[in-house]
Amino acid sequence: MVDEAVLQRALGQVRLPGRFERLATEPLVVIDGAHNPDGIQQFVRSVQERYSDYDLTIVTGFLKDKAVAECLQLLTQLPANFILTTPINPDDRQLPVAELGALYTQITGQTAPEYPAIEAALKAANQSVRGPKPQVILVVGSFYLLKTVRQHFLN
């Protein structure tokens, strides 16, 4: 028989790479592999709970076979600066950043910076971090995007 308190403590310490994972602290960088409407909805709730007092910058990119418009609709509920990019996908399923940008404009009526290269998007996100509030850069979307971002920070 397992002690329920021990089990709760143990489960509370489980961390999944790419699921609300912190990669850096100055500025704070968090990645999440939410890439469908259910995942994005949970991501938005988590951001609202944990980072309501932060200035948010969201770097995002998706594969073209996902419900990208619905995901963007949910993400843009957050008061964030958006930076758009293209994940690197070996099967050529990535959504080009120009198409993501067009969807973003259609949904929000605004434009967001577009960077085909993920490293350039990260650099832009880091440079956009200014102001008196604490900052968080949130990278969300395709696991292919997260793979590149994790490699960037862990190397």
C-alpha positions in Angstrom: 0.0 0.0 0.0 1.3 3.4 -1.0 1.1 6.4 1.3 -1.1 8.9 -0.5 0.8 11.9 0.8 4.1 10.5 -0.5 2.5 9.8 -3.8 1.2 13.3 -4.1 4.6 14.8 -3.2 6.3 12.5 -5.8 3.8 13.4 -8.5 4.2 17.1 -7.7 7.9 16.8 -8.5 7.5 15.1 -11.9 8.7 17.2 -14.8 8.2 16.6 -18.5 10.6 18.1 -20.9 8.8 20.6 -23.1 5.8 21.0 -20.8 6.0 24.4 -19.0 9.7 23.8 -18.8 12.0 26.6 -17.6 15.1 27.0 -19.7 16.5 30.3 -18.4 16.0 32.8 -15.6 17.4 36.1 -16.9 15.1 36.7 -18.7 12.8 33.9 -17.7 12.2 31.5 -20.6 9.5 28.9 -20.5 8.7 26.4 -23.3 5.6 24.4 -23.8 4.7 21.9 -26.5 1.0 22.9 -26.6 0.1 22.6 -30.3 -3.6 21.8 -30.4 -6.6 23.7 -29.0 -6.9 21.7 -25.8 -3.2 22.1 -25.1 -3.2 25.8 -25.9 -6.3 26.3 -23.7 -4.4 24.7 -20.7 -1.3 26.7 -21.6 -3.3 30.0 -21.5 -4.8 29.1 -18.1 -1.4 28.2 -16.7 0.1 31.5 -18.0 -2.8 33.5 -16.5 -2.3 31.7 -13.1 1.5 31.9 -12.9 2.5 35.1 -14.9 -0.4 37.6 -14.5 2.0 40.2 -13.2 4.6 39.7 -15.9 5.3 41.3 -19.3 4.7 38.4 -21.7 6.5 37.7 -25.0 5.3 34.7 -26.9 7.4 33.1 -29.6 5.3 30.6 -31.6 5.3 28.4 -34.7 3.2 25.4 -35.8 3.0 22.6 -38.3 0.5 23.2 -41.1 -1.6 20.1 -40.3 -2.6 21.5 -36.9 -5.6 23.7 -36.0 -3.4 26.8 -36.2 -6.2 29.4 -36.5 -8.0 28.1 -33.4 -4.7 27.9 -31.5 -3.8 31.5 -32.4 -7.3 32.6 -31.4 -6.7 31.1 -27.9 -3.2 32.4 -27.6 -4.1 35.9 -28.5 -6.3 36.1 -25.4 -3.0 36.7 -23.5 -1.8 40.3 -23.3 1.5 39.5 -25.0 4.0 40.7 -27.6 4.0 38.0 -30.3 7.0 36.9 -32.4 6.3 34.4 -35.1 8.7 31.8 -36.5 8.8 28.5 -38.5 9.6 25.2 -36.8 12.2 23.0 -38.5 10.4 19.8 -39.7 12.1 17.0 -41.6 8.8 16.1 -43.3 8.3 19.6 -44.7 5.1 20.0 -42.6 6.1 23.3 -41.1 3.8 26.3 -41.5 5.8 29.1 -43.2 6.1 32.1 -41.0 4.4 34.3 -43.7 1.3 32.1 -43.5 1.3 32.2 -39.7 1.7 36.0 -39.9 -1.3 36.3 -42.2 -3.4 34.2 -39.8 -2.3 36.3 -36.9 -3.3 39.5 -38.8 -6.6 38.1 -39.8 -7.4 37.2 -36.1 -6.0 40.2 -34.4 -6.0 43.0 -37.0 -2.4 43.6 -36.1 1.0 42.4 -37.4 3.7 40.6 -35.4 7.4 40.3 -36.2 8.1 37.3 -38.4 11.4 35.4 -38.3 11.9 32.3 -40.5 14.9 31.3 -38.4 14.2 30.3 -34.8 17.4 31.7 -33.4 16.6 35.1 -34.9 13.1 34.9 -33.3 14.8 34.1 -29.9 17.2 37.0 -30.3 14.3 39.4 -31.1 12.4 38.1 -28.1 15.3 38.7 -25.8 15.8 42.2 -27.1 12.1 43.0 -26.6 12.4 42.3 -22.9 12.4 45.8 -21.3 10.4 47.6 -18.7 9.7 47.7 -14.9 7.7 44.5 -14.7 9.3 41.0 -14.5 9.6 39.5 -18.0 8.9 36.0 -19.3 9.5 34.7 -22.8 7.1 31.9 -23.6 7.9 29.6 -26.5 4.8 27.6 -27.4 3.7 25.4 -30.4 5.2 22.6 -32.3 7.6 20.2 -30.5 9.9 20.8 -33.5 10.1 24.4 -32.4 10.8 23.4 -28.9 13.5 20.9 -29.9 15.5 23.7 -31.6 14.9 26.1 -28.6 16.0 23.5 -26.0 19.2 22.8 -28.0 19.9 26.5 -28.2 19.6 27.0 -24.4 21.1 23.7 -23.3 24.3 24.1 -25.5 
